[in-house]
Every structure is written in structure tokens, then in C-alpha cells.
Amino acid sequence: MTEIVEALALRFRDAAGRGHAVRVRGHQRADGFWDAWLEFLPDDGGHVLRTEHDTLQRSREDLAFWASGLEPIYLEGAFARARPA
């Protein structure tokens, strides 16, 4: 089952100037590691965009730490490869 690990305080604006909330969603694999991706939720209620895979972390705590360090430049690249959820 997937869960929202972190809802980022950092907002993302696309090239058209539309704002997006960003959250990190993940799930724990059978081996105990956490697989995670990013979701972009447009302020105007459009389609949620999701990356396929952004990180694999040893624990949920490690995943939350990873999410806390995301910078705008990383979000730009993630948004470019995101697809409708």
C-alpha cells in the first residue's frame, strides 16, 4: 500500500505559471526498502502528474530525510518526466 511520506512546503510553478503542490509518495517493498516517487497536484484541479521512480531508501525515516532536502532544480527535472497519474 502506498502512503504520502511528505507534503513539501516548497511549491512548484510550471512553464505556464501554474502552481502545484508537491508530495512524496512511497511504499515499503518486501525487502524492507522504500520505493518513492513525486506527485504534482495542480492548484487549478487539473490532472495529478507522477514520476515513475525517484529514490530507493533503506527506511521510511531515510525517505523522509531525502524528501526534506529536495531543491527546486530537482523538482524541475522531476516535473519534466512526470506523467498523468
FIVOKE-842095 format. One record per residue (C-alpha): x, y, z; residue in three letters. Coordinates in steps of 0.2 Angstrom, whole numbers, padded with zeros to 4 digits, always signed. Example, Ala and Ser with C-alpha at 12.3 -4.5 7.8 and 13.67 -1.06 7.14 Angstrom:
2
+0062-0022+0039ALA +0068-0005+0036SER 
//
This chain:
85
+0000+0000+0000MET +0007+0017-0004THR +0007+0032+0008GLU +0011+0050+0007ILE +0028+0052+0016VAL +0030+0070+0014GLU +0019+0085+0008ALA +0033+0098+0003LEU +0031+0116+0009ALA +0040+0120-0007LEU +0028+0124-0021ARG +0032+0121-0040PHE +0027+0133-0054ARG +0027+0125-0072ASP +0032+0135-0088ALA +0014+0142-0089ALA +0015+0149-0072GLY +0003+0136-0064ARG +0006+0132-0046GLY +0007+0114-0040HIS +0008+0106-0023ALA +0021+0093-0022VAL +0021+0077-0012ARG +0032+0062-0010VAL +0023+0045-0010ARG +0030+0028-0007GLY +0028+0011-0002HIS +0038-0002+0008GLN +0045-0016-0003ARG +0045-0034+0003ALA +0064-0032+0007ASP +0060-0018+0019GLY +0067-0004+0007PHE +0056+0011+0002TRP +0052+0015-0016ASP +0046+0033-0019ALA +0041+0045-0032TRP +0034+0063-0033LEU +0017+0069-0037GLU +0012+0086-0043PHE -0005+0092-0039LEU -0011+0107-0049PRO -0019+0121-0040ASP -0032+0123-0054ASP -0038+0105-0051GLY -0031+0098-0067GLY -0023+0080-0068HIS -0011+0074-0055VAL +0006+0071-0063LEU +0018+0057-0056ARG +0035+0052-0059THR +0039+0033-0060GLU +0053+0032-0048HIS +0064+0044-0039ASP +0073+0036-0025THR +0075+0019-0015LEU +0079+0022+0003GLN +0083+0010+0017ARG +0069+0016+0029SER +0054+0027+0030ARG +0065+0039+0040GLU +0078+0039+0027ASP +0065+0043+0014LEU +0058+0057+0024ALA +0076+0064+0026PHE +0078+0063+0007TRP +0062+0072+0004ALA +0066+0086+0016SER +0082+0090+0005GLY +0073+0092-0012LEU +0078+0108-0021GLU +0068+0117-0035PRO +0080+0112-0048ILE +0077+0093-0044TYR +0058+0097-0045LEU +0060+0104-0062GLU +0068+0088-0069GLY +0055+0078-0060ALA +0041+0088-0067PHE +0048+0086-0085ALA +0047+0067-0083ARG +0031+0066-0074ALA +0016+0058-0082ARG -0003+0059-0078PRO -0007+0048-0063ALA 
//
